[in-house]
Amino acid sequence: MAEETGRLDRGDGVELAWASLPGRGPTVVFLGGFRSDMEGTKALALRDICAARGQAFLRLDYSGHGTSGGVFEQGCIGTWAADAALVIGQRAPGPLVLVGSSMGGWIALLLARQWGARVRALVGIAAAPDFTSRLMEPALTEANRAALARDGFFHEPNPYGDPVPITAKLLEDGRAQSVFGQPLPFAGPVRLLQGMRDAEVPWQTATDLAAHLGTEDVRILLVKDGDHRLSRPQDLLLLEQTLTSLLGTQDGSQPLPEAGIAPT
């Protein structure tokens, strides 16, 4: 069946862009990274994988990202997690498999904490939980700190494009949304794909996250020559193999169990 596209008003005039593919549940949801969008290589590869399986699939743009409305500088982790929750609630109300890339991995973990058993499995691709406090804040220069105090933001060089505005709001909210700062009792299967040549997220983040998660069903797949994006053909094949191993047989005769822990 054809993919549907649309926009969802989140209630304040900001419209969130989405694209969904009808099919068998659980719905696979792709959550993109910081300053990324739903037209990237991994998002489209997952769409095609799900289409071939007859699996329901959803991708979306957070506010200030891609073709969604809103201003990037006004957003933060909590805002973007709420955006994702709103679109998922409207377009995929049933059981879910969340696939999060970089910041999207952080958001997937926050949603798993919120929804418990509704999330059947998690896949992280260079997942970057708490990257604001673990990676950004320790690297702040005196000039960065002065700009944050004076202007509320500074511009950080970006290897993929224009400099990125980093706001005090983003850093403050990042601390409030910490994954490592409190238990995460999710009990479903978790798969973490991580490149060992990732220049943005140290590969040890995956081992730290595996130790922190409550579930015993965690596997880390290290790609020795893999970078942060993990978008090469061999990386996409690994992603496909990982996802299909979680979803089971293509005819749906081996569905994922309800393994998540409901929030308390």
N, C-alpha and C positions, 0 to 999 in steps of 0.2 A: 504494500500500500504506500501511497505517496506521503511524504513528510508534510506536515502542516506547520505554518508559521503564524505568528501573531504578536500582539503587544498587550500587556496587562497593566492597567493603571493601578498603582499601589495605594491610591487614595489621596495622594497629595499633588496630583498632576504629573508625576514622574512615571513614564511608561517603561516597562521592562520587556525587552525583546526575548522571544523564545521560539524554539522549533521542536516539534514532537513527532514521533513515529509511532503509530498505533501497533499493537502486537500483544504477545503473551507476556504476562508478568513473571517475576517482578520487573518493574521499570528500571532500566539502567539510566542513571543521571550523570551527565558530565558536568563537573564544576571546574571552571577555568582558573587561571592564575592571576596574579597581580598585574593589572594593566593589559591583560590578555582578552580574548573574546571567543565567541562560540564558532568562529569560522576557521579555527586553527586546524593543523594537520591531525592531531589526536582526536579532536571532537568529531571531525568528518570521518576519520577511520572507524571510530566507534559506531557512528551512525550506520556505516556500511556493513559492519560486522553484525549489528543488531538486525538490520534489514534482511540480511541473508538468513538469519535464524528465525525471523518472524518475532523478534523480541521487541517489546516496547522500549522506546528511547526518548530522552529529553535532554536538550541543551539550552543554555540561557546566557544572557549577558546581565551582569550586575549593573546597578545604576552607575553612570559615569564610565562605563566600559562598552566597547563595541558600538552597537546601534541603539542601545538603551538610552533613555533620557537621563537627566541629572548631571551634576558636576562632580568630576572625580575627586576634587579636593574636599568636597563636603562629605565624602563617604569615609567609612572605616570598616574594620572587620565585622563588627556587630551589625552595621547597616547592610553589608553585602550578604552576610549570613541570613538576615531577615528577608532580603530580596529573594534569595534562593528558596527559602522556606515558603514564601508566598507563592512563587511560580510553581514550585513542586506541589503545594497544596491544591492549586487550581488545576494543574495539568496532569498530575500523577498521584492521586490520593491513596493508592494502595501500597503494597510492599515495594521496597526499593533496594537497588544495589548502587551505592554511591561511588563514583570514580572521580577523585580529586587530584588535579595537577597543581603542584606547588602550593600557593595560597588556597587553592580549591581543596587540597588535602586537609588543611586546617578547618575550613568551613565544613567539610564532610564529617570531621570528628565532632565538631560542635553540634551538628544535626543529629549524629548518632547518640550523643549525650542527651539531647532533647527528646528524641523519638523512640529510643530503645528498640523494641522488637520489630517495629515497622521497617527498620533497616536490617536487611538480611545479610549483607556483606559490605566490606569497604575495600577499595583499591586505591592506594596512594601512588602517584607518579611524582617522584622527587617531592614528596609531601613536606610542607614547611610550616608545621605548627609553631606558633609563638615566634615567628621570624622577626617580628618587630623588636621584641625584648632580647632574643637570643643572638640575633645577627646585626640588626640596625643600630640599636642603642649602644652596644659596646664599641661600635665603629665611629660614633659621632665625634667630630672634631670640635675644637673650641669655636671655630667659625660657625659650624652647624648649630651648636647650642646657642650661640649669640643670636643667630637668625631666628631660631625657634622662639626665643624669648622676646625678640623685637617684632617679628613679623608673623609668627605662628606657623612658619614653614621654611623649608630650604629646598633647593634643587639638587638631586642626586644624579650623578652620571649614569647613563643607561646603555649597556652594550648592545641593546636591540633597537635603539631609536633615540628620540629626544630625551633630555633630562627629565626625571620624574619628580614632581613636587611631593615632598614628605612633610606631612603636617603634624603639629603637636597633638591634634585630635587623634590621628592614626596611632601614634605611639601610646598615648594615654589609654585609648580603647583597647589596644593590643594587650596591655597588661590586664585589663578587666576580662578579656576573652581567653585568658591563658588555658591551654590544654594541660600543660605540665604542672600548673599550679594547684590542681585538684584531681581527685581520682577520676578515671574514665572507665566505668565498669562494663562497657560494651562486651557482649559475650559471643558475637558472631565471628566468622572468619575474616581475617584482615591480610591483605597482600600488599607488600611495599616494594615497588620497583624503584631502584635508586642507582644512578650513575656514579661511579667512583671518581670521575673527572668533572664532576659538577662544580662549577666555579661559584655558584650562588648559594647552594645549600650543601653543607658538608655531609658526606655519606653517613657519618656517625649519627646524624639526626634520626635515621631509620632505626638504628639499634637502640637509641635512647627511647624512641617511641614504642618499639616492640616491648621493651622492659616496663614501660609505664602502663600499657594497655592491660585491662583486666582479663581479656580473653587469652586462652592458651593456644588458640588456633591462629598463630601469626607466622607468616613466612616472609623473609626478606630476599628479594632477588636482586643481587648486586650485578651491575653491568660494568666490568672493569674499564672499558673504554667509552662508557656512556657519559654524555654531558647533561646539563640541566633539562634540556627539552625532551630528550629521549623520543625523538620524532623520526629517526632513520627507519628504513624498511625493516631492519632486524629488530628494532625496538618496538615497532608497531606489531610485529609478529609475536613478540613476547607478551605484549599487552593482550592481544587476541587470545593467545593460549591461556593466559592467566584468567581472563574473564570467562572463557568457555569452560575452564576447569571448575569454576565456581558455579556457573549456571547449570552445569550438567548436560544431559543429552539434549540434542536439538529439538526432539519431539516433546520435551518438557516432562518426561516420565520420571525424572529424578530431580524434583524441585528442591530448592534450598530449604532447609528447615527453619523454623522460627527460633532463632538462636539469640537474638538481642535481649538485653535486660531492660525492662521498662524503667523509665526514670522514677526516682523516689521523691 
